[in-house]
Amino acid sequence: MFDPRDPYERCYWHYDSRKPLSIAQLIGLGSVDAKTAALIWLMLEAGVSFIVAGPTDPRPGIGKTTVLNALFQLLPAQATLAYTSGMYEDFAFTQLPDLNPATTYVLANEISDHQPFYMWGRVARRYLLLPAQGYRIASSVHADTISDVLYMFRHELGLNAEAIRRLGLIIHIGIVGPESAPLRRWLTTHFIQPEAMPEHPDAVLPIPLSVWNENDDSFEHAGQDVLDGIARRAGFSPDAFADALQQRIDYLQDLAQRPHIGMEEMYRALNDFRAQGNKIGSGDRLGIASSASYR
């Protein structure tokens, strides 16, 4: 059975990328910009689940696993990562007395029926319901748009609106440009509004946080009203949230301009950042309880 402590097995089970890239390297390559990454960083610190979506085009190498591993580095300093075993998963970890759901990210490498080490059907449904038990989740899916992701969850896996609203961030990535010089970009980043709308209680509202602009290869960002709403959900004043966001934007921009900021160097840089007291804290108002070490 899968042993997540073995690097070979993590790679075989599609948990580790063969050519990992840190978030600083992804910014340096133009895959994402510092503001989008900094906002995601803040939201992960506040305990948000996340899913990386890639196109249904079967070409390998889109980069979902690379993005997942880069984002793991931004998890709260005390968060625990629990690996799962695809269609073989029995969720026995939920019975462990020492495992605190409020400090645990549960990882599934992909939600699809393509391979037995991915999740689908009742196993995937049970996995996606874990946030209702206080866990946070991190996974990937094949889907071309945010609407396709929501359709999959609601109509193919049978989740209700309340369950979908607990799923946090949906990050869509893709390959753009000519085949001779393909570019990987984070096409959209959405946050699933955790509150029901009184007039439409069964509706799910994805809030766009970042959208890639193909005209000039740039990123357009949500307005201040959206950021203020996220700040309030996280339990912070808009000014405090804005200051914390700018700190992270500046730090990531600086790191992205340095050479050789790979995964290990990124871990050290993030530990230095935290040691300097550059944190906004943790809370449970973004849809999941406050979190805690990923290693």
Secondary structure as GFF3:
##gff-version 3
##sequence-region A 1 295
A	DSSP	alpha_helix	7	12	.	.	.	ID=ss1
A	DSSP	alpha_helix	23	28	.	.	.	ID=ss2
A	DSSP	alpha_helix	34	45	.	.	.	ID=ss3
A	DSSP	beta_strand	50	54	.	.	.	ID=ss4
A	DSSP	alpha_helix	64	72	.	.	.	ID=ss5
A	DSSP	beta_strand	80	83	.	.	.	ID=ss6
A	DSSP	three_ten_helix	86	88	.	.	.	ID=ss7
A	DSSP	three_ten_helix	92	95	.	.	.	ID=ss8
A	DSSP	three_ten_helix	101	103	.	.	.	ID=ss9
A	DSSP	beta_strand	104	107	.	.	.	ID=ss10
A	DSSP	alpha_helix	121	128	.	.	.	ID=ss11
A	DSSP	three_ten_helix	130	133	.	.	.	ID=ss12
A	DSSP	beta_strand	136	142	.	.	.	ID=ss13
A	DSSP	alpha_helix	146	151	.	.	.	ID=ss14
A	DSSP	pi_helix	152	156	.	.	.	ID=ss15
A	DSSP	alpha_helix	161	164	.	.	.	ID=ss16
A	DSSP	beta_strand	169	176	.	.	.	ID=ss17
A	DSSP	beta_strand	183	192	.	.	.	ID=ss18
A	DSSP	beta_strand	206	213	.	.	.	ID=ss19
A	DSSP	beta_strand	218	221	.	.	.	ID=ss20
A	DSSP	alpha_helix	224	234	.	.	.	ID=ss21
A	DSSP	alpha_helix	238	256	.	.	.	ID=ss22
A	DSSP	alpha_helix	263	275	.	.	.	ID=ss23
###
